Every structure is written in C-alpha cells, then in structure tokens.
Amino acid sequence: MRLPILLSATAVVLAAASPHAKRAAIDDCLKEAKVPVTARNSTQWKTDAGPFNDRLAYDPVAVAIPTTVEHIQAAVSCAAELGVKLNPKSGGHSYASFGLGGEDGHLVVELDRMYNVTLDPETHIATVQPGARLGHIATVIYEEGKRAFSHGTCPGVGVGGHSLHGGFGFSSHTHGLAVDWITSADVVLANGSLVTASETENPDLFWALRGAGSNFGIVASFRFKTFAVPQNVTSYEINLPWSNSTNMVKGWGALQGWLLNGSMPEEMNMRILGNGFQTQLQGLYHGNSSALKTAIEPLLKLLGAKLSNVKDYDWMEGFEHYAYTNDIDVTDPDYNQSETFYSKSLVTSALPADVLKSVAEYWIKTAKKVTRSWYIIIDLYGGPNSAITRVAPEATSYAFRDPKKHLFLYQLYDRSFGAYPDDGFEFLDGWVDAFTGGLDAEQWGMYINYADPRLDRAEAQDVYYRQNLARLRQIKKQVDPAEVFYYPQAVEPAEA
C-alpha cells in the first residue's frame, strides 16, 4: 500500500532545515505541480490561515487550495519530499487550530473549495467532498431525497474533522455519530497515493479513520449512508431549579438514573445547558409534539418540572433552530468565524454521589462567580437506548461506546471578549478535576472534537483514544511513519 519516496540531494538538505526556511522550496514545488495556493498577505490569506480560536493563531509555510484529488496528492507529495508537516483544514473550526498545524510552519491544505454533495437516488448513498460544511450537506441531501445522516448542529463546521473524530449532534441518541454513517472513503496517504478504505478494502485504515482520521491521511471523498427524515421533529426546553448544590445533586442523580435504566426513548435527544444565568434541558424529539408530551411525562414527574417552548418543525427547520442562524447552506470560501475562548471536554459514566456533590459545589460556588461568557453542555449520550453505544466497541477507533461507562458527553466553554486572561485556564481545569478526581480512568475520557491544546501529547492520546491507542499507533507506523500528518497531539507511530 505504501510507495517509496525518492529524495533528491537538495530535498535531503532541505528536510533538515526549519519549516519557514523551506518556504521558497514549497512554493516552487506547488507551482510546478500546478496546485492552487493562497497568496501570502492577501485578504484571502487572512481567511484561509485564520483560526477559529483567536488565542491560537499560527503562521503556515503555505496554504494550498486544491480543487481536485490530484491537487491534494501533489501537495502531500511536496510536503513529504521536503520534510514539511502537513494538515488538512476542512471547516476550520478546530478548537486547538490543528487544521493550521497547532504550531507555525506547516503546509495547510485548505479543502473548502471542494464542497460538492450528491445523493444517489437508488442507494441513498451521499458522496461528499472533504471541504463540504454540515449545513450544505444537510441542505442538499434533504432537498434531493428528504434524507439525512447524523451530525452536529453548527452549519459552518466542515465534514472532515467532525465526522472522522466522532461527530455528535441532536440526532445522535437516535441515529448515532456521523462516523457511524461512513461507508467508505477515498484517502490520500503520506506517500501521495490514493486508496479506498472500507470494510473490505484496507479495513485497518478504515477502522482507524473512523475515530482518529486526521492522523492517517486526507480523505478526498466520503460516502455516507443516509436515513429517511421523520415528518416532524419537536424542540423543547425544561427549566431546572438547580440554584443550589443540593437541588443539583438531587436532580442530576434522578436524571442519570432515568437514563441508565432505559427510560429515555430512542427518539429523544437531550442536553443540559448551563451558564451564568440559567440551567435547562434542551432537546429535539424525532416525532411530533403530541408524541413528545406523552414520552416525556415520566421525566417531568421525576424532576417536578414543566415543558416550555415546544415547537413542531420539519427536518430543516429543526436543524435551523439549534444552528442559531439562518445562514445554513454555507459554501462561501470567505466564510469566517472566530472568537477568543478556552474549552475542555469529558465523556463520563454516571457520577457517584461524592463526585456529583463535588461538581455541583464547584458549579455553584466557583462557576457562578465567573463573569466571562461561559457555558457547560452535558449531552445525554449513552444508556441502553442510545444508538451510539449500540455500535460494538471494537467496530471503529472511536473509543466511547459502553452504554454504562459512557453516559454523558460534556463541553465546557469559556469565552472572553478581548484577550483571554492568563489566570483563566484554572477555571475549567478545576471544574474537570472536580469530575475526574473521584473517577477511575476507565470511567472517563475526552472528546477530540473539543480539543484542549494544553494537554501534552502523551496525555492527549490516552484520553482521546483510551483502549484503541495501541492499535492506532501500529497503523500510524504502517501508513505514516515519518509523521507527514502531524499536530502536537497527533497519534505517535509505534516504536520499531
């Protein structure tokens, strides 16, 4: 599967040079291969080389903007020959700027000019180019066949990193993760070759792609299964009286018991949203409001709570509701979003009483006193009726499939309007410690789509991939031993 790369004497010398010293050589290589690039210091450069997280701006050695698979192959070959690290950038929403390399001096392959989506009317397979954004994909496959696959809610997020590392959203309890809908992919490897990965072709690579894909190549084309969308979905809210730690411990304990015992219907998708002024359950039910009210009544009685803001939608209206924007069908290469923030993630089991108390007290006594624009999202992720945990744990490299050990998915997000304070990091670090301090390692992990760049490489690999790391390192050794595809938390090749 791997082809040899023959280095010229000049290339050998350049390989030892610093990345920015190779700028002219990379430029010449890309030009000779007729790979389109973004001109440095142009207006477009500011967009293509700009981060989503303004704390983490990096300076690429060059930005390639391929429009064909051959362009991707040529860019990878240039990087491999000249010893420059390379990163694909799909939507550019990496919390840690890993699409820019996570450090200066990488070749960025900006994929957003490759955004075509087609739906086969007979097989219902969607073929998706790697720079397509979620809103565009949702729009096309709905309009062409009233179909969908499970993915996240932000329309500007690119399909590449999102689906290859999991891809959670408001259909995941019902239909699983985006990664679960990938049937095959065409992948450019570190030697510039193009291979197909599926259950029957290059199955080890296919396994690795579905959970840790950015480490092994650039997907040049995805093929996704799709499902027929329901006639209606229903959004809803339930305000939670969690104004003190006692109420929070009681309510959270009841909620996790309800989830663990299989009372949450498959059609129900739900999260807790907490911030400085409210805590509520939010959800999207796959069915109409009448069916929702019947299904959720036992939970309302358990929590002593009431439904509010119940609204029936068609599929795309439901997507728009949680996208918090009318700009859904995003294809413009000038699209750009950024803000200044720090984020962390967790996946945990049900929380023991002492951990619940520790988390609740931190929430009330510490988080409520932070005046920045923070929030915590706690997705009701697992349990007996979750489509995520019905997938066999060994089926993909995505690590969190146990219906009891993996009950909640958390995103902790701390936004700053202006420079992020040097002492701000301890806020979310302390909150995560409140969770993990009373849990065994097998009871928690972290989700790389909410990457924390302050983790060192060894810790990051462990918490993102857990029991799958050893096999991932062996596959990395086979397909990319020189680490052409690299960022500071990338899977490290196994030792010889």
C-alpha positions as CSV (number, residue, x, y, z in Angstrom):
1,M,0.0,0.0,0.0
2,R,2.9,2.4,0.7
3,L,5.0,3.6,-2.2
4,P,8.7,4.7,-1.7
5,I,9.5,8.4,-1.9
6,L,12.9,9.0,-3.6
7,L,14.6,12.2,-2.3
8,S,17.0,14.3,-4.3
9,A,20.2,15.6,-2.7
10,T,18.6,19.0,-2.5
11,A,15.5,17.6,-0.8
12,V,17.6,15.8,1.8
13,V,19.3,19.1,2.7
14,L,16.0,20.9,2.9
15,A,14.5,18.2,5.0
16,A,16.8,19.2,7.8
17,A,16.0,22.9,7.6
18,S,13.4,24.8,9.6
19,P,9.9,24.8,8.1
20,H,9.9,28.5,7.2
21,A,13.4,28.1,5.6
22,K,11.6,25.8,3.2
23,R,9.0,28.3,2.1
24,A,10.5,29.0,-1.3
25,A,11.0,25.3,-2.0
26,I,7.4,24.5,-1.0
27,D,6.2,27.4,-3.2
28,D,8.2,26.1,-6.1
29,C,7.0,22.5,-5.7
30,L,3.4,23.5,-5.5
31,K,3.8,25.8,-8.5
32,E,5.5,23.1,-10.6
33,A,2.7,20.7,-9.7
34,K,0.1,23.3,-10.6
35,V,-1.5,23.2,-7.2
36,P,-3.5,26.4,-6.5
37,V,-2.3,28.4,-3.4
38,T,-3.5,31.4,-1.4
39,A,-1.2,34.4,-1.9
40,R,0.6,35.3,1.4
41,N,-0.6,38.6,2.9
42,S,-3.7,38.7,0.7
43,T,-7.2,39.2,2.0
44,Q,-7.9,35.5,1.3
45,W,-4.8,34.5,3.3
46,K,-6.3,36.1,6.4
47,T,-9.4,33.9,6.0
48,D,-7.6,30.7,4.9
49,A,-4.9,31.0,7.5
50,G,-7.1,32.5,10.2
51,P,-8.0,30.5,13.3
52,F,-11.5,29.8,14.8
53,N,-9.9,30.3,18.2
54,D,-8.3,33.7,18.2
55,R,-6.0,32.6,21.0
56,L,-4.3,30.2,18.7
57,A,-3.1,31.9,15.5
58,Y,-0.3,30.2,13.6
59,D,1.8,31.1,10.6
60,P,1.7,28.3,7.9
61,V,4.6,27.9,5.5
62,A,2.0,27.9,2.7
63,V,-1.7,27.3,2.1
64,A,-2.7,25.0,-0.8
65,I,-6.3,25.3,-2.0
66,P,-6.9,22.2,-4.1
67,T,-9.9,21.8,-6.3
68,T,-9.1,18.2,-7.5
69,V,-7.9,15.0,-5.9
70,E,-4.7,15.3,-7.9
71,H,-4.0,18.7,-6.3
72,I,-4.3,17.1,-2.9
73,Q,-1.9,14.3,-3.9
74,A,0.6,16.7,-5.3
75,A,0.5,18.9,-2.1
76,V,1.1,15.8,0.1
77,S,4.0,14.7,-2.1
78,C,5.6,18.1,-1.9
79,A,5.4,18.1,1.9
80,A,6.7,14.6,2.2
81,E,9.6,15.3,-0.1
82,L,10.7,18.5,1.6
83,G,10.1,17.3,5.2
84,V,7.3,19.8,5.9
85,K,4.4,18.8,8.2
86,L,1.0,18.9,6.6
87,N,-2.6,19.4,7.9
88,P,-5.9,19.2,6.1
89,K,-8.3,22.0,7.0
90,S,-12.0,21.2,6.3
91,G,-14.2,23.8,8.0
92,G,-11.5,25.4,10.1
93,H,-13.4,25.1,13.4
94,S,-10.7,23.2,15.3
95,Y,-10.7,24.5,18.9
96,A,-7.0,24.0,19.0
97,S,-6.2,25.2,15.5
98,F,-5.0,21.8,14.5
99,G,-6.2,22.5,10.9
100,L,-3.4,25.1,10.9
101,G,-0.9,22.6,12.4
102,G,-1.2,23.6,16.0
103,E,2.2,25.4,15.6
104,D,3.9,27.5,13.0
105,G,5.5,26.3,9.8
106,H,3.0,23.7,8.4
107,L,1.6,23.3,4.9
108,V,-2.1,23.8,5.2
109,V,-4.4,22.1,2.7
110,E,-7.5,24.2,2.7
111,L,-10.3,22.0,1.4
112,D,-13.3,24.3,1.4
113,R,-13.2,24.8,-2.4
114,M,-14.1,21.1,-2.7
115,Y,-17.7,21.1,-1.3
116,N,-19.8,19.1,-3.8
117,V,-22.5,16.8,-2.4
118,T,-24.6,14.3,-4.4
119,L,-27.2,11.8,-3.4
120,D,-27.7,8.5,-5.3
121,P,-31.5,8.2,-5.7
122,E,-31.4,4.4,-5.6
123,T,-28.8,3.5,-2.9
124,H,-29.4,6.7,-0.9
125,I,-25.6,7.0,-0.5
126,A,-24.3,10.6,-0.2
127,T,-21.0,11.3,-1.8
128,V,-19.4,14.3,-0.1
129,Q,-16.2,16.2,-0.9
130,P,-13.9,16.9,2.1
131,G,-14.5,20.6,2.3
132,A,-18.3,20.5,2.5
133,R,-19.8,22.1,5.6
134,L,-22.5,20.5,7.6
135,G,-25.2,23.0,6.6
136,H,-24.6,22.5,2.9
137,I,-24.6,18.7,3.3
138,A,-27.9,18.8,5.2
139,T,-29.5,21.1,2.7
140,V,-28.5,19.1,-0.4
141,I,-29.4,15.6,0.8
142,Y,-32.7,16.9,2.2
143,E,-33.7,18.7,-1.0
144,E,-32.6,15.8,-3.2
145,G,-34.3,13.0,-1.3
146,K,-35.6,14.0,2.2
147,R,-32.6,12.2,3.6
148,A,-30.0,12.9,6.4
149,F,-27.2,11.4,8.4
150,S,-26.5,12.2,12.0
151,H,-24.1,15.1,12.6
152,G,-23.6,18.3,14.6
153,T,-25.7,21.4,14.7
154,C,-23.2,24.2,13.5
155,P,-23.7,24.7,9.8
156,G,-20.2,26.1,9.2
157,V,-18.4,23.1,10.6
158,G,-16.5,21.1,8.0
159,V,-17.4,17.4,7.5
160,G,-13.8,16.2,7.6
161,G,-12.6,16.6,11.2
162,H,-16.1,16.5,12.5
163,S,-17.0,13.1,11.1
164,L,-13.6,11.5,11.4
165,H,-13.4,12.1,15.1
166,G,-17.0,11.2,16.1
167,G,-19.5,13.9,15.1
168,F,-22.1,14.2,17.8
169,G,-25.3,16.2,17.4
170,F,-29.1,16.4,18.1
171,S,-29.7,13.1,16.2
172,S,-27.0,11.0,17.9
173,H,-29.1,9.3,20.6
174,T,-31.5,8.2,17.8
175,H,-29.1,7.7,14.9
176,G,-25.5,7.6,16.3
177,L,-22.5,9.6,15.4
178,A,-21.5,11.0,11.9
179,V,-18.6,8.5,11.9
180,D,-21.1,5.6,12.1
181,W,-22.6,6.6,8.7
182,I,-19.4,6.5,6.7
183,T,-19.5,3.5,4.3
184,S,-16.2,4.2,2.6
185,A,-13.6,6.9,1.8
186,D,-11.0,7.7,-0.8
187,V,-7.8,8.7,1.1
188,V,-4.6,10.3,0.1
189,L,-1.8,8.7,2.1
190,A,1.5,10.2,3.1
191,N,3.3,8.9,0.0
192,G,0.8,10.7,-2.2
193,S,-1.1,7.5,-3.3
194,L,-4.9,7.4,-3.4
195,V,-6.6,4.3,-1.8
196,T,-10.1,3.4,-0.9
197,A,-10.9,2.4,2.7
198,S,-14.0,0.4,3.6
199,E,-14.9,-2.8,5.4
200,T,-13.5,-4.8,2.6
201,E,-10.7,-2.6,1.2
202,N,-7.9,-1.5,3.6
203,P,-10.1,-2.4,6.6
204,D,-7.4,-1.5,9.2
205,L,-7.2,2.0,7.7
206,F,-11.0,2.2,7.6
207,W,-11.1,1.3,11.3
208,A,-8.5,3.9,12.1
209,L,-10.2,6.7,10.1
210,R,-13.5,6.3,12.0
211,G,-12.4,8.0,15.2
212,A,-8.9,9.3,14.6
213,G,-8.9,10.1,10.9
214,S,-6.8,13.2,10.8
215,N,-3.7,11.2,11.7
216,F,-3.6,8.9,8.7
217,G,-4.2,10.9,5.5
218,I,-6.5,13.3,3.8
219,V,-10.0,12.0,2.9
220,A,-10.6,13.2,-0.7
221,S,-14.2,11.8,-0.8
222,F,-16.6,10.4,1.7
223,R,-19.5,8.1,1.1
224,F,-22.2,8.2,3.8
225,K,-25.3,6.1,4.3
226,T,-28.4,8.2,4.9
227,F,-31.8,7.7,6.6
228,A,-35.3,9.0,5.7
229,V,-36.0,12.0,7.8
230,P,-39.1,12.0,10.0
231,Q,-42.1,14.1,9.0
232,N,-41.7,16.2,12.2
233,V,-39.2,16.9,14.9
234,T,-40.0,18.8,18.0
235,S,-37.8,21.2,20.0
236,Y,-38.4,21.7,23.7
237,E,-37.0,23.1,26.9
238,I,-37.3,22.2,30.6
239,N,-36.1,24.7,33.1
240,L,-34.2,23.1,36.0
241,P,-34.3,24.6,39.6
242,W,-30.6,24.0,40.1
243,S,-29.9,27.2,42.1
244,N,-28.1,25.4,44.8
245,S,-25.9,22.3,45.1
246,T,-28.5,20.2,47.0
247,N,-31.1,20.6,44.2
248,M,-28.5,20.0,41.6
249,V,-27.3,16.7,43.1
250,K,-30.8,15.5,43.6
251,G,-31.9,16.5,40.1
252,W,-28.8,15.2,38.3
253,G,-29.0,11.9,40.2
254,A,-32.6,11.4,39.2
255,L,-31.8,12.3,35.6
256,Q,-28.9,9.9,35.3
257,G,-30.9,7.1,36.9
258,W,-33.6,7.7,34.3
259,L,-31.1,7.5,31.5
260,L,-29.3,4.4,32.9
261,N,-32.5,2.3,33.3
262,G,-33.5,2.8,29.7
263,S,-36.4,5.2,30.3
264,M,-35.1,7.7,27.7
265,P,-36.8,6.8,24.4
266,E,-34.6,6.3,21.3
267,E,-36.4,9.1,19.6
268,M,-35.4,11.6,22.3
269,N,-32.3,13.8,22.1
270,M,-31.5,15.9,25.0
271,R,-28.8,18.0,26.7
272,I,-28.3,20.1,29.8
273,L,-27.3,23.7,29.1
274,G,-25.9,25.7,32.0
275,N,-24.4,29.2,32.1
276,G,-24.2,32.1,34.4
277,F,-27.9,32.8,34.5
278,Q,-29.9,29.6,33.7
279,T,-29.8,25.8,33.7
280,Q,-32.2,23.9,31.5
281,L,-32.8,20.8,29.5
282,Q,-33.0,21.3,25.7
283,G,-33.9,18.7,23.2
284,L,-35.1,17.6,19.8
285,Y,-37.6,14.8,19.7
286,H,-37.9,12.8,16.4
287,G,-41.7,13.0,16.2
288,N,-44.5,15.5,16.7
289,S,-45.3,17.5,19.9
290,S,-48.1,15.2,20.9
291,A,-45.8,12.2,20.9
292,L,-43.1,14.1,22.8
293,K,-45.5,15.1,25.6
294,T,-46.5,11.5,26.1
295,A,-42.9,10.3,26.0
296,I,-41.5,12.9,28.4
297,E,-44.3,12.9,31.0
298,P,-42.5,10.4,33.3
299,L,-39.3,12.5,33.4
300,L,-41.3,15.7,34.2
301,K,-42.9,13.9,37.1
302,L,-39.5,12.7,38.3
303,L,-38.0,16.2,38.1
304,G,-41.0,18.1,39.2
305,A,-40.6,20.2,36.1
306,K,-42.6,21.5,33.2
307,L,-42.2,21.7,29.4
308,S,-41.8,25.0,27.7
309,N,-41.1,26.4,24.2
310,V,-42.5,23.3,22.5
311,K,-42.3,23.7,18.7
312,D,-43.1,21.4,15.8
313,Y,-40.8,21.7,12.8
314,D,-39.9,19.9,9.6
315,W,-36.4,18.5,9.4
316,M,-34.5,21.5,8.1
317,E,-36.5,23.9,10.4
318,G,-35.3,21.7,13.3
319,F,-31.7,21.9,12.1
320,E,-32.0,25.7,11.9
321,H,-33.5,26.0,15.4
322,Y,-30.3,24.7,17.0
323,A,-28.0,26.2,14.5
324,Y,-29.0,29.7,15.9
325,T,-28.6,31.2,12.5
326,N,-30.5,31.5,9.2
327,D,-27.2,31.1,7.2
328,I,-27.5,27.3,6.8
329,D,-26.3,26.4,3.3
330,V,-22.7,27.6,3.7
331,T,-20.3,27.2,0.7
332,D,-18.5,30.6,0.5
333,P,-14.7,30.4,0.9
334,D,-14.8,33.8,2.5
335,Y,-16.9,32.4,5.4
336,N,-15.1,33.1,8.6
337,Q,-16.0,32.8,12.3
338,S,-13.7,33.4,15.2
339,E,-13.7,34.2,18.9
340,T,-11.4,34.0,21.9
341,F,-12.0,31.1,24.2
342,Y,-10.7,28.1,26.1
343,S,-12.6,24.8,26.1
344,K,-12.4,21.3,27.6
345,S,-14.3,18.1,27.2
346,L,-15.3,15.0,29.0
347,V,-17.0,11.7,28.5
348,T,-18.0,10.1,31.8
349,S,-20.0,7.3,33.3
350,A,-22.8,8.0,35.8
351,L,-21.4,10.1,38.6
352,P,-21.2,8.7,42.1
353,A,-22.7,10.7,44.9
354,D,-19.4,12.2,46.1
355,V,-18.5,13.3,42.5
356,L,-21.9,14.8,42.0
357,K,-21.5,16.8,45.2
358,S,-18.0,18.0,44.2
359,V,-19.2,19.0,40.7
360,A,-22.3,20.7,42.0
361,E,-20.4,22.7,44.6
362,Y,-17.9,23.8,42.0
363,W,-20.7,24.9,39.7
364,I,-22.5,26.9,42.4
365,K,-19.5,28.3,44.3
366,T,-17.0,28.9,41.6
367,A,-18.5,28.9,38.1
368,K,-21.4,31.1,39.1
369,K,-18.9,33.7,40.2
370,V,-17.0,33.8,36.9
371,T,-18.2,36.8,34.9
372,R,-17.0,35.7,31.5
373,S,-19.4,34.2,29.0
374,W,-19.0,30.6,30.0
375,Y,-21.3,27.6,29.4
376,I,-21.4,23.9,30.1
377,I,-23.3,21.5,27.8
378,I,-24.0,18.0,29.1
379,D,-25.3,15.7,26.4
380,L,-27.4,12.7,27.5
381,Y,-25.2,10.5,25.4
382,G,-25.4,6.8,26.4
383,G,-27.7,4.4,28.1
384,P,-29.5,1.3,26.8
385,N,-31.4,3.1,24.0
386,S,-28.5,5.1,22.6
387,A,-27.6,4.4,19.0
388,I,-24.0,5.4,19.8
389,T,-23.5,2.7,22.4
390,R,-25.3,0.1,20.3
391,V,-22.3,0.0,17.9
392,A,-19.7,-2.6,19.0
393,P,-16.8,-1.0,20.9
394,E,-14.3,-2.6,18.5
395,A,-16.1,-1.7,15.3
396,T,-14.4,1.7,15.0
397,S,-11.5,3.6,16.6
398,Y,-13.9,5.9,18.3
399,A,-13.4,5.0,22.0
400,F,-16.6,5.7,23.9
401,R,-19.2,3.0,23.2
402,D,-20.1,1.4,26.6
403,P,-23.7,2.2,27.5
404,K,-22.9,2.3,31.2
405,K,-19.4,3.7,31.3
406,H,-20.1,6.4,28.7
407,L,-23.3,8.1,29.8
408,F,-22.6,11.8,29.4
409,L,-20.6,14.0,26.9
410,Y,-19.5,17.4,28.2
411,Q,-18.3,20.6,26.5
412,L,-17.0,23.2,28.9
413,Y,-16.5,26.5,27.1
414,D,-15.2,29.8,28.5
415,R,-15.4,32.8,26.1
416,S,-13.6,36.1,26.5
417,F,-14.4,39.3,24.7
418,G,-10.8,40.6,24.5
419,A,-7.6,38.8,25.4
420,Y,-8.1,35.6,27.4
421,P,-6.7,36.1,30.9
422,D,-3.6,34.2,32.0
423,D,-5.4,33.0,35.1
424,G,-8.5,31.9,33.2
425,F,-7.3,28.4,32.4
426,E,-7.6,27.3,36.0
427,F,-11.4,27.8,35.9
428,L,-12.1,24.9,33.5
429,D,-9.1,22.9,34.7
430,G,-10.6,23.0,38.2
431,W,-14.0,22.0,37.0
432,V,-12.7,19.0,35.1
433,D,-10.7,18.0,38.1
434,A,-14.0,18.0,40.2
435,F,-15.3,15.4,37.8
436,T,-12.3,13.2,37.3
437,G,-10.9,13.3,40.8
438,G,-13.4,10.7,42.0
439,L,-13.5,8.6,38.9
440,D,-11.2,5.8,37.7
441,A,-9.6,6.2,34.3
442,E,-11.9,3.7,32.7
443,Q,-14.9,5.9,33.8
444,W,-13.9,8.9,31.8
445,G,-12.1,10.2,28.7
446,M,-12.1,13.3,26.4
447,Y,-13.5,14.1,23.0
448,I,-11.0,15.4,20.5
449,N,-13.6,17.5,18.6
450,Y,-13.5,19.8,21.6
451,A,-9.7,19.6,21.8
452,D,-7.8,21.0,24.7
453,P,-4.4,22.2,23.3
454,R,-2.9,22.5,26.8
455,L,-2.7,18.7,27.1
456,D,0.7,17.2,26.4
457,R,0.9,14.6,23.6
458,A,1.0,11.5,25.8
459,E,-1.9,12.6,27.9
460,A,-4.0,13.7,24.9
461,Q,-3.5,10.4,23.0
462,D,-4.5,8.5,26.1
463,V,-7.7,10.4,27.0
464,Y,-8.9,10.7,23.4
465,Y,-8.3,7.1,22.3
466,R,-8.0,5.0,25.5
467,Q,-8.1,1.3,24.7
468,N,-7.7,1.9,21.0
469,L,-4.4,3.8,21.1
470,A,-2.0,0.8,20.8
471,R,-3.7,-0.3,17.5
472,L,-3.8,3.2,16.2
473,R,-0.1,3.6,16.8
474,Q,0.6,0.4,14.8
475,I,-1.5,1.6,11.9
476,K,0.2,5.0,12.0
477,K,3.6,3.3,11.8
478,Q,2.4,1.4,8.7
479,V,1.0,4.3,6.7
480,D,2.8,7.4,8.0
481,P,6.0,6.5,9.9
482,A,7.6,9.9,9.1
483,E,4.6,11.8,10.5
484,V,3.8,13.8,7.5
485,F,0.4,14.3,9.0
486,Y,1.3,15.8,12.3
487,Y,0.0,18.2,15.0
488,P,1.1,18.4,18.7
489,Q,-1.5,15.8,19.9
490,A,-1.3,13.5,16.9
491,V,-1.1,9.8,17.2
492,E,2.5,8.8,17.5
493,P,3.8,5.9,15.4
494,A,4.6,2.7,17.3
495,E,8.2,2.1,18.0
496,A,10.1,-0.3,15.8
